[in-house]
């Protein structure tokens, strides 16, 4: 059974941790905007010891043990109500064996981040049943323009208890916003791709596909229990071939038969995955009759919704509702 953390309220403390790359990769401008945004929500922002700019290694990180120690400290600290990751990267799976899952289970609180943080989301849910949140990083809050949809969806999920309907953003962007905050390219959103009709409800499992499959055949991979709704996305390195073979790795699991619905995030331009190509990839007998919706605001384009991994999703008439 899932464990749902308490919602945030004004005055709560948020601890920033760096399971992948450190704060050193985030500009001073982004840090200032991010802190101001979080404080405007009434939140107190503190930083874990190893998020420091100092002593970074070749991965712009520090040892797996130190990164895990910060996460363990954040969950054990009774004054902290939420744990927010600095940014993604590629090495958060190094920390999994050092996490104190018993302490995390006994001190449930909000944990949020996306991309490489998927390894942690999966491990925490598999080991504890705690609902975590696939949503913006601390660094994401440093986006000057085009952040309204991300912020609105995050507030609905982390501050409110009601089920809410996911809706497409008005526009989206795939530009490197952190390099130039003023000159942005926004694209009118064509809406979701309704690839296959159907009705389903169940537990949300997933995240960043290429990271999620890293936990396969380990104690850190959640099972696809009966009535699973799979939410996945991938980054610009995931072209047609990579996405197809990584997705097949999930389909090959014995418990994939429990997946009743599939939701896929918007692809970055560099992936060159069109609706036609994606329809070809998911045209499998194992997916027959399940609802398949793609091009949602989840993943590596901006803005993004906040998805409760381990929470509940309901798909009906091409619409999606989520709750934790």
KEVEXBA-724341 format. One line per 2 residues: number of its first residue (from 0); for each residue x, y, z of N, C-alpha, C. Coordinates in Angstrom, 2 decimals, decimal comma. Atoms other than C-alpha are relative to their C-alpha. Layout:
REM residues N
NUM	X Y Z X Y Z X Y Z  ... $
***
This chain:
REM residues 324
0	0,84 -1,19 0,00 0,00 0,00 0,00 0,88 1,25 0,00  -0,79 -1,23 0,12 1,27 3,46 -0,91 -0,09 0,85 1,26 $
2	-0,05 -0,97 -1,09 2,30 6,02 1,71 0,02 1,39 -0,64  0,08 -1,35 0,57 1,30 9,59 0,87 0,52 1,01 1,01 $
4	-0,54 -1,00 -0,94 3,35 12,41 2,44 -0,99 1,14 0,22  0,85 -1,14 -0,29 1,71 15,41 4,04 0,23 1,11 -1,03 $
6	-0,09 -1,13 0,92 0,97 18,42 1,84 0,81 1,14 0,61  -0,76 -1,16 -0,46 3,04 21,57 2,04 -0,94 1,12 0,45 $
8	0,72 -1,20 -0,44 1,90 24,73 3,80 1,02 1,09 0,23  -0,91 -1,13 -0,24 3,36 28,16 4,38 0,78 -0,22 1,28 $
10	-0,87 0,17 -1,16 6,29 28,10 6,77 0,78 -1,30 -0,01  -0,70 1,28 0,05 7,43 24,59 5,80 1,42 0,18 -0,53 $
12	-1,40 -0,03 0,41 11,11 23,87 5,28 0,25 -1,02 -1,11  -0,39 0,85 1,12 12,47 22,45 2,01 1,51 -0,12 -0,01 $
14	-1,45 0,20 0,07 15,92 20,88 1,92 0,39 -0,39 -1,42  -0,50 0,26 1,35 17,84 20,89 -1,37 1,14 -1,01 0,08 $
16	-1,04 1,03 0,03 19,92 17,78 -2,12 0,49 -0,18 -1,43  -0,60 0,17 1,33 22,17 16,79 -5,04 0,34 -1,47 -0,24 $
18	-0,28 1,43 0,25 21,80 13,08 -5,88 0,81 -0,23 -1,27  -0,77 0,10 1,24 23,33 13,68 -9,34 1,05 1,10 -0,01 $
20	-0,97 -1,10 0,04 25,18 16,85 -10,26 -0,27 1,01 1,09  0,08 -0,89 -1,15 25,86 19,50 -7,69 -0,47 1,40 -0,39 $
22	0,43 -1,39 0,17 24,83 23,11 -7,23 0,97 0,79 -0,87  -1,02 -0,72 0,78 28,03 24,14 -9,01 -0,43 0,24 -1,44 $
24	0,43 -0,10 1,39 26,31 23,61 -12,37 -1,09 1,05 -0,20  1,12 -0,94 0,07 23,54 26,11 -11,55 0,53 1,42 0,18 $
26	-0,52 -1,37 -0,03 24,24 29,79 -12,26 -0,55 0,76 1,21  0,44 -0,85 -1,11 23,95 32,45 -9,58 -1,34 0,65 -0,30 $
28	1,27 -0,60 0,40 21,12 34,06 -11,56 -1,15 -0,98 0,25  1,05 1,02 -0,18 19,10 30,82 -11,56 -0,26 -0,25 1,48 $
30	0,15 0,24 -1,45 19,75 30,30 -7,85 -0,83 1,10 0,65  0,72 -1,13 -0,60 18,47 33,75 -7,00 -1,49 -0,06 -0,35 $
32	1,40 0,08 0,42 15,28 33,35 -9,05 -0,70 -1,17 0,70  0,59 1,18 -0,64 14,68 29,86 -7,62 -0,31 0,24 1,47 $
34	0,22 -0,25 -1,43 15,10 30,92 -4,00 -1,14 0,99 0,21  1,07 -0,99 -0,13 12,85 33,94 -4,49 -1,36 -0,64 -0,26 $
36	1,26 0,66 0,33 10,15 31,76 -6,08 -0,47 -0,89 1,15  0,37 0,91 -1,08 10,22 29,19 -3,31 -0,38 0,77 1,26 $
38	0,34 -0,82 -1,16 10,21 31,85 -0,63 -1,34 0,69 -0,18  1,30 -0,61 0,28 7,23 33,51 -2,35 -1,14 -0,97 0,28 $
40	1,00 1,01 -0,35 5,38 30,23 -1,73 -0,11 -0,19 1,51  0,02 0,11 -1,46 6,06 30,70 1,97 0,89 -1,09 0,52 $
42	-0,87 1,11 -0,39 8,76 28,01 2,07 1,37 0,50 0,43  -1,38 -0,26 -0,43 12,05 28,10 3,94 0,91 -0,95 -0,74 $
44	-0,91 0,81 0,82 14,92 26,88 1,77 1,33 -0,18 0,72  -1,31 0,31 -0,57 17,98 25,13 3,23 0,70 -0,99 -0,93 $
46	-0,79 0,85 0,88 20,79 23,25 1,51 0,73 -1,07 0,79  -0,74 1,08 -0,63 22,21 19,87 2,43 1,50 0,24 -0,15 $
48	-1,44 -0,27 -0,10 25,92 19,77 3,25 0,74 -0,21 -1,31  -0,78 0,37 1,19 27,12 18,13 0,02 -0,54 0,55 -1,31 $
50	0,41 -0,72 1,22 25,30 20,41 -2,43 1,01 1,09 -0,33  -0,98 -1,07 0,10 28,31 22,69 -2,07 0,64 0,14 -1,38 $
52	-0,74 -0,24 1,23 30,20 24,26 -4,98 1,40 -0,60 0,06  -1,39 0,44 -0,19 33,45 22,92 -3,54 0,14 -1,51 -0,14 $
54	-0,37 1,42 -0,02 35,18 19,57 -3,92 -0,80 -0,86 -0,99  0,70 0,79 1,01 33,33 18,47 -7,08 0,99 -0,87 -0,77 $
56	-0,85 0,90 0,78 34,71 15,54 -9,06 -0,24 0,20 -1,49  0,13 -0,12 1,45 34,80 14,92 -12,82 -1,46 -0,01 -0,46 $
58	1,43 0,06 0,33 31,03 14,29 -12,79 -0,77 1,22 0,51  0,60 -1,17 -0,65 30,40 17,70 -11,16 -0,91 -0,49 1,12 $
60	0,74 0,68 -1,04 29,32 15,68 -8,17 0,95 -0,27 1,15  -0,88 0,46 -1,06 30,73 14,10 -5,05 -0,25 -1,49 0,18 $
62	0,12 1,45 -0,12 30,91 10,53 -3,72 -1,45 -0,43 0,20  1,36 0,52 -0,14 27,79 8,38 -3,80 -0,43 -0,04 1,46 $
64	0,32 0,08 -1,43 27,97 7,93 -0,03 -0,38 1,37 0,55  0,31 -1,35 -0,48 28,01 11,69 0,62 -1,34 0,48 -0,52 $
66	1,29 -0,40 0,57 25,10 12,27 -1,75 -1,15 -0,71 0,71  1,03 0,76 -0,71 23,12 9,51 -0,05 -0,15 0,49 1,44 $
68	0,06 -0,52 -1,38 24,02 10,88 3,39 -0,90 1,22 0,08  0,84 -1,20 0,02 22,37 14,17 2,44 -1,48 -0,37 -0,07 $
70	1,39 0,43 0,13 19,17 12,40 1,40 -0,49 -0,61 1,30  0,36 0,62 -1,28 19,14 10,33 4,58 -0,20 1,06 1,09 $
72	0,13 -1,09 -0,98 19,68 13,47 6,66 -1,29 0,76 -0,21  1,21 -0,78 0,31 16,86 15,29 4,88 -1,26 -0,72 0,48 $
74	1,17 0,75 -0,44 14,36 12,51 5,61 -0,03 -0,14 1,52  -0,04 0,19 -1,45 15,51 12,03 9,20 -0,27 1,29 0,77 $
76	0,16 -1,30 -0,66 15,33 15,76 10,00 -1,50 0,33 0,14  1,43 -0,23 -0,26 11,92 16,33 11,62 -0,46 1,40 -0,38 $
78	0,38 -1,38 0,34 12,02 20,03 10,75 -0,19 0,19 -1,50  0,08 -0,07 1,46 12,12 19,29 6,99 -1,29 -0,66 -0,47 $
80	1,26 0,55 0,52 8,81 18,77 5,15 0,09 -0,46 -1,45  -0,14 0,41 1,40 10,07 18,34 1,57 1,47 -0,03 -0,39 $
82	-1,37 0,16 0,51 13,22 17,26 -0,26 -0,04 0,25 -1,50  0,00 -0,42 1,40 13,98 18,87 -3,61 1,40 -0,17 -0,58 $
84	-1,30 0,25 0,61 16,78 17,84 -5,98 0,51 1,23 -0,75  -0,62 -1,14 0,68 19,22 20,38 -7,42 -0,26 -0,05 -1,50 $
86	0,04 0,16 1,46 19,24 19,02 -10,99 0,19 -1,48 -0,28  -0,22 1,39 0,37 19,53 15,76 -12,90 1,45 -0,27 -0,32 $
88	-1,36 0,40 0,34 22,57 14,12 -14,45 0,01 -1,41 -0,55  -0,08 1,36 0,51 23,50 10,49 -14,93 0,38 -1,03 1,07 $
90	-0,60 0,92 -0,97 24,74 8,97 -11,67 -0,75 -0,14 1,32  0,73 0,13 -1,27 21,99 9,05 -9,04 -0,17 -1,45 0,41 $
92	0,14 1,41 -0,37 21,74 5,25 -9,22 1,17 -0,51 0,83  -1,12 0,37 -0,87 25,13 5,12 -7,47 -0,36 0,08 1,48 $
94	0,33 -0,25 -1,41 23,43 6,25 -4,26 -0,94 -1,04 0,60  1,13 0,81 -0,45 20,72 3,56 -4,04 0,33 -0,93 1,16 $
96	-0,34 0,98 -1,04 22,55 1,04 -1,87 0,39 0,68 1,32  -0,37 -0,72 -1,22 23,48 3,74 0,65 -1,19 0,68 0,69 $
98	1,17 -0,67 -0,59 19,96 5,02 1,33 -0,57 -0,81 1,15  0,62 0,62 -1,18 18,30 4,30 4,67 -1,50 -0,08 -0,24 $
100	1,40 0,11 0,40 14,96 3,04 3,38 -0,94 -0,13 1,19  0,84 0,11 -1,19 13,65 2,22 6,84 -0,30 1,39 0,57 $
102	0,19 -1,37 -0,48 14,19 5,82 7,92 -0,92 0,78 -0,93  0,86 -0,68 0,97 12,59 7,11 4,70 -1,45 -0,42 0,20 $
104	1,36 0,51 -0,21 9,55 4,89 5,31 -0,61 0,56 1,27  0,50 -0,47 -1,29 9,25 6,06 8,90 -0,11 1,52 0,09 $
106	0,05 -1,47 0,03 9,66 9,73 7,98 -0,48 0,48 -1,37  0,47 -0,33 1,35 7,51 10,15 4,87 -0,12 1,50 -0,22 $
108	0,11 -1,42 0,36 7,81 13,52 3,18 0,13 0,13 -1,50  -0,05 -0,25 1,44 7,66 15,05 -0,26 1,43 -0,10 -0,51 $
110	-1,28 0,09 0,69 10,54 14,13 -2,57 -0,27 0,29 -1,47  0,32 -0,42 1,37 10,64 15,83 -5,99 1,25 0,28 -0,83 $
112	-1,03 -0,22 1,01 12,83 15,94 -9,10 -0,38 -0,81 -1,22  0,33 0,80 1,19 12,90 14,44 -12,58 1,28 -0,43 -0,71 $
114	-1,11 0,47 0,82 15,14 12,93 -15,27 0,77 -1,10 0,73  -0,83 1,03 -0,65 18,04 11,00 -13,66 -0,49 -0,35 1,40 $
116	0,53 0,25 -1,34 16,24 11,28 -10,31 -1,00 -1,16 -0,02  0,88 1,16 0,14 13,96 8,53 -11,67 0,53 -1,22 0,76 $
118	-0,58 1,15 -0,71 16,38 5,96 -10,21 -0,37 0,03 1,48  0,38 -0,15 -1,41 15,62 7,33 -6,74 -1,49 -0,16 0,20 $
120	1,45 0,16 -0,09 11,88 7,60 -7,33 -0,36 -1,48 0,02  0,31 1,43 0,12 11,78 3,95 -8,37 0,44 -0,76 1,24 $
122	-0,54 0,72 -1,15 13,97 2,74 -5,51 -0,80 0,30 1,26  0,75 -0,37 -1,20 12,11 4,67 -2,82 -1,37 -0,64 0,01 $
124	1,32 0,63 0,04 8,74 3,41 -4,01 0,09 -1,51 0,16  -0,16 1,45 -0,09 9,96 -0,17 -4,42 0,31 -0,45 1,42 $
126	-0,46 0,39 -1,32 11,53 -0,22 -0,96 -0,93 0,44 1,13  0,78 -0,57 -1,12 9,04 1,86 1,04 -1,48 0,18 -0,32 $
128	1,38 -0,31 0,35 5,81 2,46 -0,90 -0,33 1,47 0,07  0,24 -1,44 -0,10 6,26 6,24 -0,50 -0,26 0,60 -1,38 $
130	0,29 -0,76 1,21 4,63 8,35 -3,20 1,01 1,13 -0,12  -0,93 -1,10 0,27 7,22 10,68 -4,75 -0,50 0,78 -1,22 $
132	0,56 -0,92 0,99 6,81 13,48 -7,28 0,98 0,28 -1,13  -0,80 -0,22 1,18 8,17 13,61 -10,80 -0,31 1,41 -0,50 $
134	0,28 -1,40 0,27 8,38 17,36 -11,11 1,27 0,82 -0,02  -1,15 -0,89 0,20 10,67 20,38 -11,28 1,08 -0,16 1,06 $
136	-1,14 -0,08 -0,90 14,14 20,50 -9,76 0,03 1,39 0,66  -0,32 -1,33 -0,54 15,38 23,36 -7,60 0,44 0,91 -1,13 $
138	-0,50 -0,83 1,11 17,20 24,60 -10,73 -1,12 0,42 -0,94  1,12 -0,34 0,88 13,91 24,52 -12,69 -0,69 1,29 0,45 $
140	0,63 -1,20 -0,55 12,56 27,23 -10,38 0,76 1,27 -0,38  -0,79 -1,15 0,44 15,31 29,47 -11,79 -0,35 0,47 -1,39 $
142	0,43 -0,41 1,34 13,52 29,75 -15,15 -0,77 1,31 0,09  0,61 -1,33 -0,09 12,59 33,38 -15,70 -1,33 0,08 -0,71 $
144	1,21 -0,09 0,82 9,96 32,97 -18,44 -0,55 -1,39 -0,30  0,62 1,26 0,40 7,47 30,25 -19,31 -0,10 -1,03 1,11 $
146	0,02 0,92 -1,14 7,32 28,76 -15,80 -1,38 -0,12 0,63  1,31 -0,09 -0,67 3,67 29,49 -14,99 -0,71 -1,35 0,08 $
148	0,67 1,30 0,01 2,26 26,10 -16,02 0,67 -0,96 0,98  -0,74 0,87 -0,91 5,01 24,24 -14,13 -0,33 0,34 1,45 $
150	0,26 -0,43 -1,37 4,43 26,30 -10,98 -1,43 -0,31 0,42  1,41 0,24 -0,31 0,63 26,01 -11,14 -0,26 -1,48 0,27 $
152	0,20 1,43 -0,19 0,72 22,23 -11,52 0,70 -0,52 1,24  -0,72 0,40 -1,21 3,32 21,84 -8,78 -0,79 0,37 1,24 $
154	0,78 -0,44 -1,16 1,19 23,86 -6,35 -1,24 -0,87 0,18  1,18 0,87 -0,10 -1,91 21,77 -7,15 0,36 -1,34 0,63 $
156	-0,36 1,33 -0,48 -0,04 18,55 -6,44 0,59 0,00 1,40  -0,70 0,02 -1,29 2,06 19,53 -3,42 -0,72 0,74 1,12 $
158	0,68 -0,79 -1,02 -0,27 21,97 -1,63 -1,47 -0,38 0,16  1,42 0,30 -0,05 -3,75 20,61 -2,42 -0,24 -1,52 0,02 $
160	0,30 1,42 -0,14 -5,43 17,25 -1,72 -0,90 -0,56 -1,09  1,00 0,46 0,96 -7,99 17,06 -4,51 0,62 -0,63 -1,24 $
162	-0,35 0,51 1,32 -7,77 15,00 -7,67 -0,10 1,16 -1,00  0,13 -1,05 1,01 -7,09 17,26 -10,65 0,28 -0,54 -1,39 $
164	-0,15 0,41 1,38 -7,26 16,95 -14,40 1,27 0,61 -0,59  -1,14 -0,51 0,74 -4,08 17,22 -16,41 -0,50 0,66 -1,28 $
166	0,38 -0,71 1,22 -4,46 19,77 -19,19 1,27 0,40 -0,76  -1,18 -0,41 0,77 -2,07 20,65 -22,04 0,37 1,46 0,29 $
168	-0,45 -1,38 -0,14 0,04 23,77 -21,61 -0,34 0,77 -1,28  0,29 -0,80 1,20 -0,76 26,66 -24,01 1,15 -0,02 -1,00 $
170	-1,18 -0,02 0,86 2,80 26,65 -25,35 1,15 -0,71 0,70  -1,13 0,72 -0,58 6,10 24,87 -24,84 1,30 0,46 -0,66 $
172	-1,31 -0,40 0,50 9,81 25,30 -25,41 1,00 -1,14 0,16  -1,09 0,98 -0,08 12,84 23,13 -26,08 1,34 0,70 -0,13 $
174	-1,26 -0,75 0,12 15,47 25,84 -25,93 0,82 -0,11 1,29  -0,85 0,02 -1,20 18,45 25,94 -23,52 -0,18 1,29 0,80 $
176	0,41 -1,24 -0,66 16,74 28,56 -21,36 1,03 0,50 1,01  -0,98 -0,35 -1,04 19,51 28,48 -18,71 1,20 0,76 -0,57 $
178	-1,10 -0,74 0,63 21,95 29,96 -21,23 -0,39 1,42 -0,37  0,49 -1,33 0,38 19,79 32,90 -22,27 -1,44 0,12 0,49 $
180	1,31 -0,10 -0,62 16,85 33,78 -20,03 -0,94 0,95 -0,75  0,82 -1,01 0,66 15,63 36,63 -22,24 -0,52 -0,43 -1,36 $
182	0,36 0,37 1,37 15,61 35,21 -25,76 -0,45 -1,45 -0,04  0,59 1,33 -0,05 13,27 32,25 -25,64 -0,85 -0,26 -1,24 $
184	0,85 0,40 1,11 11,45 30,33 -28,37 -1,15 -0,85 0,54  1,18 0,72 -0,46 7,90 29,28 -27,45 -0,83 -0,45 -1,19 $
186	0,74 0,63 1,09 5,82 26,98 -29,64 -1,42 -0,28 0,46  1,40 0,28 -0,33 2,03 26,77 -29,69 -0,19 -1,50 0,15 $
188	0,18 1,42 -0,28 1,01 23,45 -28,17 -1,13 -0,56 -0,86  1,01 0,64 0,84 -0,84 21,21 -30,64 -0,92 -0,91 0,80 $
190	0,82 0,86 -0,85 -2,25 19,24 -27,71 0,54 -1,41 0,07  -0,45 1,37 -0,20 -2,00 15,60 -26,78 -0,23 -0,84 -1,24 $
192	0,20 0,98 1,06 -1,63 12,72 -29,19 -0,84 -1,15 0,56  0,86 1,10 -0,44 -4,54 10,34 -28,63 0,24 -1,18 -0,94 $
194	-0,46 1,08 0,89 -2,87 7,28 -30,10 -0,95 -1,19 0,04  0,91 1,15 -0,12 -5,27 4,66 -28,77 -1,04 0,30 1,07 $
196	1,07 -0,27 -0,94 -8,64 5,03 -27,09 -0,12 -1,11 1,04  0,22 0,98 -1,05 -9,64 3,27 -23,91 -0,25 0,66 1,33 $
198	0,29 -0,47 -1,35 -10,47 3,59 -20,25 0,81 -0,82 0,98  -0,82 0,72 -0,98 -8,21 2,71 -17,32 0,20 0,85 1,24 $
200	-0,38 -0,69 -1,23 -7,34 3,59 -13,75 0,95 -0,91 0,76  -0,94 0,80 -0,77 -4,58 2,50 -11,44 1,15 0,82 0,55 $
202	-1,16 -0,61 -0,65 -1,22 3,22 -9,81 1,02 0,47 -1,03  -0,97 -0,59 0,92 1,25 5,51 -11,59 1,40 -0,52 0,32 $
204	-1,39 0,44 -0,10 4,70 3,99 -12,18 0,74 0,56 -1,21  -0,77 -0,42 1,16 7,50 5,31 -14,38 0,99 1,10 0,28 $
206	-0,99 -1,08 -0,06 9,61 8,40 -15,03 0,77 0,05 -1,30  -0,88 -0,08 1,17 12,54 8,84 -17,40 0,35 -1,43 -0,44 $
208	-0,09 1,39 0,43 12,60 5,64 -19,48 1,40 -0,58 0,07  -1,35 0,57 0,04 16,34 5,20 -20,01 0,60 -0,14 1,40 $
210	-0,45 0,14 -1,39 16,92 5,72 -16,27 -0,80 -1,07 0,72  0,88 0,97 -0,66 13,95 3,62 -15,15 0,48 -1,43 -0,24 $
212	-0,40 1,38 0,29 15,25 0,50 -16,90 1,35 -0,36 0,64  -1,26 0,30 -0,69 18,61 0,83 -15,09 -0,23 -0,81 1,27 $
214	0,31 0,70 -1,24 16,86 -0,56 -12,01 -0,58 -1,39 -0,25  0,53 1,33 0,29 15,57 -3,66 -13,82 0,86 -1,09 0,63 $
216	-0,67 1,16 -0,61 16,43 -6,95 -12,09 0,79 0,37 1,25  -0,60 -0,39 -1,29 17,41 -5,11 -8,88 -1,12 0,16 1,02 $
218	1,03 -0,24 -1,02 15,60 -4,63 -5,56 -0,59 1,40 -0,06  0,38 -1,41 0,06 15,16 -0,98 -6,57 -0,98 0,30 -1,13 $
220	0,97 -0,21 1,07 12,65 -1,51 -9,38 -1,40 -0,37 0,49  1,36 0,31 -0,44 8,94 -1,25 -8,47 -0,67 -0,99 -0,95 $
222	0,77 0,95 0,80 6,64 -4,00 -9,67 -1,14 0,72 -0,71  1,23 -0,42 0,64 3,88 -3,41 -12,15 -1,13 -0,82 0,64 $
224	1,08 0,69 -0,68 1,10 -4,36 -9,78 -1,26 0,05 -0,85  1,26 0,01 0,74 -2,44 -5,03 -10,96 -0,51 1,43 -0,17 $
226	0,50 -1,33 0,34 -3,84 -1,93 -12,70 1,08 1,07 0,18  -1,06 -1,01 0,05 -0,65 0,00 -13,35 -0,23 0,92 -1,19 $
228	0,01 -0,97 1,09 -0,69 3,20 -15,42 1,44 0,47 -0,17  -1,41 -0,30 0,25 2,75 3,69 -16,98 0,15 1,40 -0,58 $
230	-0,33 -1,35 0,46 3,96 7,31 -17,31 1,50 0,02 -0,30  -1,42 -0,02 0,35 7,26 7,60 -19,22 0,31 1,19 -0,93 $
232	-0,51 -1,03 0,91 9,35 10,19 -21,07 1,48 -0,27 -0,19  -1,45 0,14 0,17 12,89 10,48 -22,40 0,59 1,28 -0,56 $
234	-0,67 -1,24 0,36 15,49 13,08 -23,28 0,47 -0,02 -1,45  -0,39 -0,19 1,38 17,12 14,27 -26,50 0,91 -1,11 -0,54 $
236	-0,86 1,09 0,44 19,53 11,31 -26,59 -0,80 -1,23 -0,41  0,85 1,13 0,31 16,59 8,96 -27,02 -0,62 0,18 -1,38 $
238	0,55 -0,05 1,35 16,09 8,65 -30,76 -0,96 -1,17 -0,21  0,98 1,05 0,32 13,69 6,26 -32,52 0,47 -1,37 0,48 $
240	-0,51 1,33 -0,34 15,91 3,20 -32,03 0,15 -0,19 1,50  -0,21 0,12 -1,44 16,85 3,90 -28,42 -1,30 -0,09 0,77 $
242	1,27 0,03 -0,71 13,32 4,63 -27,30 -0,70 -1,33 -0,24  0,67 1,25 0,33 11,96 1,56 -29,10 0,57 -1,18 0,79 $
244	-0,60 1,15 -0,68 14,44 -0,88 -27,57 -0,14 0,12 1,52  0,18 -0,17 -1,44 14,21 0,64 -24,08 -1,44 -0,27 0,42 $
246	1,40 0,28 -0,31 10,43 0,52 -24,19 -0,27 -1,50 -0,06  0,18 1,45 0,10 10,59 -3,11 -25,30 0,51 -0,70 1,25 $
248	-0,51 0,59 -1,24 12,64 -3,84 -22,15 -1,08 -0,04 1,07  1,12 0,02 -0,94 9,53 -2,91 -20,15 -1,06 -1,01 -0,44 $
250	1,02 0,92 0,52 7,16 -4,85 -22,41 0,39 -1,45 0,26  -0,48 1,37 -0,21 9,34 -7,94 -21,93 -0,16 -0,49 1,44 $
252	0,18 0,41 -1,40 8,73 -7,94 -18,17 -1,24 -0,88 0,15  1,14 0,90 -0,23 6,46 -10,72 -16,92 -1,21 0,76 0,52 $
254	1,13 -0,71 -0,61 4,38 -8,20 -14,99 -0,55 1,13 -0,87  0,55 -1,04 0,87 3,78 -5,91 -17,98 -1,48 -0,25 -0,28 $
256	1,41 0,31 0,22 0,45 -7,70 -18,32 -0,91 0,79 0,94  0,78 -0,79 -0,96 -0,67 -5,57 -15,34 -0,12 1,48 -0,40 $
258	0,08 -1,38 0,48 -0,14 -2,31 -17,27 -1,29 0,18 -0,79  1,31 -0,21 0,61 -3,58 -0,97 -18,25 -0,11 1,30 -0,78 $
260	0,03 -1,26 0,72 -2,71 2,45 -19,64 1,42 0,53 -0,17  -1,33 -0,53 0,30 0,28 4,26 -21,18 -0,09 1,49 -0,31 $
262	-0,07 -1,45 0,21 1,08 7,99 -20,99 1,46 0,35 -0,26  -1,37 -0,30 0,43 4,15 9,38 -22,76 0,20 1,51 -0,10 $
264	-0,31 -1,42 0,02 5,77 12,79 -22,33 0,48 0,48 -1,35  -0,42 -0,62 1,26 6,67 15,20 -25,10 1,48 -0,27 -0,27 $
266	-1,38 0,25 0,41 9,85 14,35 -27,02 0,69 1,31 -0,35  -0,79 -1,15 0,44 12,62 16,87 -27,53 0,21 -0,07 -1,51 $
268	-0,15 -0,08 1,45 13,24 18,02 -31,08 1,10 -0,92 -0,52  -1,15 0,80 0,45 16,58 16,23 -31,30 -0,33 -1,49 -0,11 $
270	0,38 1,41 0,07 14,86 12,88 -30,76 -0,57 -0,36 -1,37  0,61 0,20 1,33 13,04 13,29 -34,09 -1,02 -1,14 0,01 $
272	1,06 1,00 -0,09 10,25 11,04 -32,88 -1,34 0,68 -0,26  1,28 -0,56 0,40 7,04 11,94 -34,66 -1,15 -0,85 0,55 $
274	1,17 0,78 -0,39 3,53 10,82 -33,88 -0,07 -1,32 -0,78  0,02 1,21 0,83 3,78 8,36 -36,77 1,00 -1,04 0,50 $
276	-1,02 0,92 -0,50 7,01 6,86 -35,44 -0,39 -0,61 1,34  0,40 0,49 -1,31 5,67 6,60 -31,90 -1,15 -1,00 -0,12 $
278	1,11 0,93 0,22 2,48 4,94 -33,12 0,53 -1,35 -0,47  -0,63 1,24 0,44 4,66 2,36 -34,86 0,63 -0,75 1,17 $
280	-0,70 0,63 -1,13 6,69 1,72 -31,68 -0,98 -0,68 0,96  0,93 0,54 -1,00 3,65 1,13 -29,46 -1,05 -0,93 -0,62 $
282	0,93 0,91 0,66 1,78 -0,97 -32,02 0,42 -1,45 0,29  -0,38 1,33 -0,46 2,24 -4,21 -30,07 -1,22 -0,72 0,56 $
284	1,15 0,73 -0,54 -0,18 -6,98 -29,10 -0,16 0,17 1,50  0,07 -0,16 -1,45 0,70 -6,42 -25,43 -0,70 1,29 0,41 $
286	0,62 -1,28 -0,30 -0,75 -2,91 -25,66 -1,40 0,13 -0,60  1,29 -0,03 0,66 -3,93 -3,84 -27,47 -1,10 0,38 0,99 $
288	1,19 -0,43 -0,76 -7,07 -2,12 -26,12 0,29 0,93 1,17  -0,25 -0,94 -1,11 -5,26 0,04 -23,53 0,06 1,43 -0,53 $
290	-0,12 -1,40 0,44 -5,51 3,86 -23,70 1,47 0,40 -0,07  -1,37 -0,50 0,17 -2,32 5,46 -25,03 -0,09 1,48 -0,38 $
292	-0,01 -1,45 0,23 -1,85 9,22 -24,77 1,44 0,48 0,06  -1,38 -0,49 0,04 1,38 11,01 -25,70 0,03 1,51 -0,18 $
294	-0,24 -1,44 0,18 2,88 14,49 -26,06 -0,51 0,83 1,18  0,42 -0,77 -1,17 1,88 15,46 -22,51 1,18 0,80 0,54 $
296	-1,05 -0,87 -0,57 3,83 18,07 -20,52 0,70 -0,72 1,14  -0,80 0,77 -0,96 6,18 15,64 -18,79 1,35 -0,25 -0,64 $
298	-1,31 0,33 0,52 9,91 15,40 -19,26 0,94 1,15 -0,20  -1,14 -0,88 0,19 12,68 17,43 -20,80 -0,26 1,25 -0,84 $
300	0,38 -1,30 0,53 10,81 20,13 -22,67 -0,66 0,77 1,15  0,66 -0,79 -1,04 9,24 22,96 -20,68 -1,27 0,62 -0,57 $
302	0,09 0,28 -1,44 6,86 23,49 -18,99 -0,32 -1,47 0,26  0,31 1,38 -0,36 6,16 20,28 -17,07 -1,02 -0,04 1,13 $
304	0,91 0,27 -1,10 3,42 18,92 -14,85 0,74 -0,77 1,08  -0,54 0,80 -1,10 4,13 17,29 -11,49 -0,84 -1,27 0,12 $
306	0,68 1,29 0,04 3,27 13,57 -11,57 0,29 -0,78 1,28  -0,23 0,75 -1,24 2,77 11,58 -8,32 0,29 -1,48 -0,30 $
308	-0,38 1,39 0,23 4,70 8,33 -8,82 -0,39 -0,83 1,22  0,60 0,74 -1,09 2,89 5,73 -6,74 -1,38 0,50 0,33 $
310	1,34 -0,54 -0,15 -0,21 7,91 -6,87 -0,96 -0,68 -0,97  1,05 0,60 0,81 -3,36 7,27 -8,88 -0,30 0,84 -1,24 $
312	0,41 -0,65 1,24 -4,34 8,07 -12,46 -1,29 -0,63 -0,50  1,26 0,46 0,62 -7,66 7,80 -14,25 -0,04 0,56 -1,41 $
314	0,06 -0,39 1,41 -7,95 7,88 -18,04 -1,37 -0,37 -0,56  1,32 0,25 0,54 -11,32 8,24 -19,72 -0,32 1,06 -1,05 $
316	0,38 -0,91 1,08 -12,48 9,78 -23,01 1,15 0,94 -0,39  -1,16 -0,79 0,39 -8,96 10,97 -23,78 0,47 1,01 1,02 $
318	-0,39 -0,92 -1,08 -8,66 12,85 -20,47 0,72 -0,76 1,10  -0,78 0,61 -1,08 -6,33 12,21 -17,54 -0,22 0,78 1,29 $
320	0,07 -0,57 -1,33 -6,92 12,84 -13,84 1,02 -0,69 0,87  -1,00 0,57 -0,90 -4,25 12,34 -11,19 -0,22 0,47 1,43 $
322	-0,01 -0,36 -1,42 -4,01 12,34 -7,41 1,05 -0,85 0,69  -1,01 0,78 -0,71 -1,49 11,15 -4,85 -0,65 -0,86 1,07 $
***
